[in-house]
Amino acid sequence: MLNLLNSLLGRHPERIKARVEIYTWQTCPFCIRAKMLLWWKGAKYTDYKIDGDEAARSIMAQRANDSRTVPQIFINNQHVGGCDELYRLDAQGKLDPLLVQPSAG
């Protein structure tokens, strides 16, 4: 039944092979919005909650080309940006192809 519902809604979580990581703050509305899109796509992701953790934020910034805002999203270790960039990729039809690519390692 769930597979039929997913199919009718255009969701194909079984196709998602990418390794997705997202750095967030728990109450950040942009973080919540980004995670909702990833959930809708059926992507499983690692959520690094960095609320008040300056060391974790520094690690995120190193990976994200010095970006210190949240969320910061990585797909197969490639930095894709924040919430706006994630939704832009989806609107351009570029997010799904990224999500179906298997992780290299």
Backbone torsions as a table, in degrees:
resi	resn	phi	psi	omega
1	MET	NA	-45.0	179.4
2	LEU	-63.8	-39.3	178.2
3	ASN	-62.5	-40.1	177.8
4	LEU	-64.2	-45.2	178.8
5	LEU	-61.4	-46.3	177.2
6	ASN	-58.2	-43.7	-179.8
7	SER	-62.4	-44.1	179.5
8	LEU	-63.9	-33.0	-179.4
9	LEU	-87.2	-1.9	-180.0
10	GLY	79.4	16.9	178.6
11	ARG	-95.0	137.8	178.9
12	HIS	-138.4	68.8	-176.3
13	PRO	-61.0	-24.3	-179.8
14	GLU	-68.1	-18.3	179.8
15	ARG	-84.5	-17.5	-174.9
16	ILE	-72.6	117.8	-178.5
17	LYS	-120.0	-11.9	-173.9
18	ALA	-70.4	153.8	171.9
19	ARG	-92.2	116.8	-176.5
20	VAL	-113.6	132.2	177.1
21	GLU	-128.3	141.2	179.5
22	ILE	-140.2	130.1	175.6
23	TYR	-95.9	127.3	-173.2
24	THR	-140.0	166.1	162.1
25	TRP	-111.7	142.8	-173.6
26	GLN	-58.9	-38.4	-174.7
27	THR	-101.1	7.2	-179.0
28	CYS	-72.2	119.7	-178.3
29	PRO	-63.6	-32.4	178.7
30	PHE	-70.4	-35.9	176.3
31	CYS	-64.0	-45.4	179.9
32	ILE	-62.3	-42.7	-179.9
33	ARG	-64.0	-42.9	179.3
34	ALA	-64.2	-43.9	179.6
35	LYS	-65.6	-32.8	177.2
36	MET	-63.9	-41.7	178.8
37	LEU	-65.6	-44.0	178.7
38	LEU	-62.0	-42.0	177.0
39	TRP	-60.6	-45.5	-179.1
40	TRP	-59.6	-37.8	179.1
41	LYS	-72.8	-14.9	-178.4
42	GLY	89.3	13.0	-178.4
43	ALA	-79.9	132.1	169.6
44	LYS	-88.2	140.4	-176.2
45	TYR	-141.6	155.4	172.7
46	THR	-92.4	123.4	-178.0
47	ASP	-105.5	111.6	175.7
48	TYR	-93.4	103.4	178.9
49	LYS	-83.7	112.7	-172.1
50	ILE	-111.6	21.0	180.0
51	ASP	-47.1	113.7	174.4
52	GLY	69.2	5.1	-178.4
53	ASP	-98.5	94.3	-174.5
54	GLU	-65.1	-33.3	178.1
55	ALA	-64.9	-43.6	178.1
56	ALA	-66.4	-37.1	178.7
57	ARG	-65.2	-36.5	177.4
58	SER	-65.7	-40.5	176.6
59	ILE	-62.3	-45.4	177.9
60	MET	-57.9	-47.1	-177.6
61	ALA	-62.0	-39.0	176.8
62	GLN	-60.8	-42.3	-179.6
63	ARG	-72.3	-29.7	-171.0
64	ALA	-103.0	32.7	176.9
65	ASN	53.9	45.2	177.7
66	ASP	71.6	9.0	174.5
67	SER	-73.2	130.2	-176.9
68	ARG	-114.2	0.5	178.3
69	THR	-84.7	157.7	175.9
70	VAL	-115.3	149.7	0.7
71	PRO	-81.4	160.7	167.3
72	GLN	-123.9	129.5	-169.7
73	ILE	-121.0	137.7	178.6
74	PHE	-127.9	133.3	175.4
75	ILE	-121.3	119.7	-174.9
76	ASN	50.7	45.3	177.1
77	ASN	67.7	8.9	176.5
78	GLN	-98.8	126.4	179.3
79	HIS	-71.9	122.5	178.3
80	VAL	-106.2	-9.9	177.7
81	GLY	110.7	-150.1	-177.5
82	GLY	-105.6	-157.6	-176.8
83	CYS	-61.1	-48.3	-178.3
84	ASP	-60.8	-41.5	179.9
85	GLU	-66.7	-37.6	177.9
86	LEU	-62.3	-46.5	178.8
87	TYR	-67.6	-33.9	176.7
88	ARG	-64.7	-44.3	176.5
89	LEU	-58.0	-41.9	179.6
90	ASP	-64.9	-44.8	-179.4
91	ALA	-63.0	-31.5	179.5
92	GLN	-85.1	-1.0	-179.0
93	GLY	74.9	19.9	-176.6
94	LYS	-101.5	-12.3	-177.3
95	LEU	-74.2	-47.2	-178.6
96	ASP	-56.4	-45.8	177.8
97	PRO	-60.0	-34.4	176.6
98	LEU	-67.1	-39.9	-175.9
99	LEU	-72.0	-24.3	-178.7
100	VAL	-88.1	-9.5	177.9
101	GLN	-75.7	127.3	178.3
102	PRO	-69.1	150.8	177.0
103	SER	-67.7	142.0	-179.6
104	ALA	-74.9	-15.7	-176.7
105	GLY	-161.1	NA	NA
